[in-house]
Amino acid sequence: MAKRVEEIFEHDDDFYGEIRFFDPAELPEHLPSCKSWAEAFEEDPDPAQKAFWLNALPFHSILNGDYLGLDISTTHDDPPVVYLAHDDKSQVIAPSFTSFLQSWAGLCYIGPERWKL
């Protein structure tokens, strides 16, 4: 197993991971940050980039300034998961929260920075 990990992460000296969603009471701290990032994408030629930030309910704050969020733009019992990138393109990374958790468990909860996932 260690040999396989070395092959996958050959350029990383270390990696980490954990399931750490922030407490819903912290949401008022994170929503203004997401709104602020949406404004930063005001001039982006791709209107989806701003929409990702405005339509996501963040549930995980990544230390580099990015977020994981649920796409709440439509009513859905199990919404898609969006990687909200502050310095790159945001994108849907899982069609549902359930599938995201299943895939992330298969990766032993590494990351969840995009380059780790």
C-alpha positions as CSV (number, residue, x, y, z in Angstrom):
1,M,0.0,0.0,0.0
2,A,2.8,2.5,0.9
3,K,4.4,1.9,-2.6
4,R,1.1,2.8,-4.3
5,V,0.7,5.9,-2.2
6,E,4.2,6.9,-3.2
7,E,3.3,6.4,-6.9
8,I,0.2,8.5,-6.7
9,F,1.7,11.3,-4.6
10,E,5.3,11.2,-5.9
11,H,5.8,14.9,-5.8
12,D,4.1,15.5,-2.4
13,D,6.2,15.2,0.7
14,D,3.1,14.9,2.8
15,F,-0.7,14.9,2.5
16,Y,-3.5,15.2,4.9
17,G,-7.2,14.8,5.0
18,E,-10.2,14.8,7.3
19,I,-13.9,15.3,7.3
20,R,-14.4,18.7,8.7
21,F,-17.6,20.5,7.8
22,F,-18.1,23.8,9.6
23,D,-20.9,24.2,12.1
24,P,-24.1,25.7,10.6
25,A,-23.8,28.5,13.1
26,E,-20.6,29.6,11.3
27,L,-22.5,30.0,8.0
28,P,-22.9,33.8,8.5
29,E,-19.1,34.1,8.6
30,H,-18.7,32.3,5.3
31,L,-21.6,33.6,3.2
32,P,-20.1,37.2,2.9
33,S,-16.8,35.6,1.8
34,C,-18.6,33.7,-1.0
35,K,-20.5,36.9,-2.0
36,S,-17.2,38.8,-2.1
37,W,-15.6,36.1,-4.3
38,A,-18.7,36.2,-6.6
39,E,-18.1,40.0,-7.1
40,A,-14.4,39.2,-7.9
41,F,-15.7,37.1,-10.9
42,E,-17.9,40.0,-12.1
43,E,-15.6,40.5,-15.2
44,D,-15.1,36.9,-15.9
45,P,-16.3,36.1,-19.4
46,D,-17.8,32.8,-18.1
47,P,-21.0,33.9,-16.1
48,A,-21.1,30.4,-14.5
49,Q,-18.1,31.3,-12.4
50,K,-20.0,34.1,-10.5
51,A,-23.1,31.9,-10.4
52,F,-21.2,29.1,-8.7
53,W,-20.3,31.4,-5.8
54,L,-23.8,32.9,-5.6
55,N,-25.7,29.6,-5.8
56,A,-23.6,27.5,-3.5
57,L,-24.3,26.9,0.2
58,P,-20.7,26.4,1.6
59,F,-20.2,23.5,4.0
60,H,-16.4,23.2,4.1
61,S,-13.8,26.0,4.1
62,I,-10.4,25.0,2.6
63,L,-7.3,26.7,4.1
64,N,-6.3,28.2,0.7
65,G,-9.5,30.3,0.5
66,D,-11.5,27.8,-1.6
67,Y,-14.8,26.2,-0.4
68,L,-16.8,23.1,-1.0
69,G,-20.5,23.9,-1.4
70,L,-23.9,22.5,-2.3
71,D,-25.4,23.8,-5.5
72,I,-28.8,25.1,-4.3
73,S,-29.8,26.8,-7.6
74,T,-32.5,24.2,-8.0
75,T,-34.6,22.3,-5.5
76,H,-32.9,18.9,-5.0
77,D,-33.0,16.4,-2.2
78,D,-29.3,15.5,-2.8
79,P,-27.7,18.5,-4.4
80,P,-24.5,18.5,-6.5
81,V,-21.2,19.4,-4.8
82,V,-19.3,22.4,-6.2
83,Y,-15.6,23.1,-5.7
84,L,-15.5,26.9,-5.3
85,A,-12.0,28.1,-6.5
86,H,-11.0,31.6,-5.6
87,D,-8.1,31.7,-8.1
88,D,-9.2,29.2,-10.8
89,K,-12.4,27.8,-12.4
90,S,-15.1,26.6,-10.0
91,Q,-16.8,23.4,-11.1
92,V,-19.3,20.7,-10.1
93,I,-17.2,17.8,-8.6
94,A,-20.0,15.4,-7.8
95,P,-23.5,15.0,-9.0
96,S,-24.8,14.7,-5.5
97,F,-23.7,15.1,-1.9
98,T,-24.1,11.3,-1.4
99,S,-21.9,10.5,-4.3
100,F,-19.3,13.0,-3.1
101,L,-19.1,11.4,0.3
102,Q,-18.9,7.9,-1.2
103,S,-16.1,9.0,-3.6
104,W,-14.2,10.9,-0.9
105,A,-14.4,7.9,1.5
106,G,-12.8,5.8,-1.3
107,L,-9.9,8.4,-1.2
108,C,-9.6,8.0,2.6
109,Y,-10.8,11.7,3.0
110,I,-7.6,13.1,1.5
111,G,-7.6,16.8,0.9
112,P,-10.2,18.1,-0.1
113,E,-8.2,20.6,-2.3
114,R,-8.9,20.0,-5.9
115,W,-5.4,18.9,-6.7
116,K,-5.7,16.2,-4.0
117,L,-9.1,15.0,-5.0
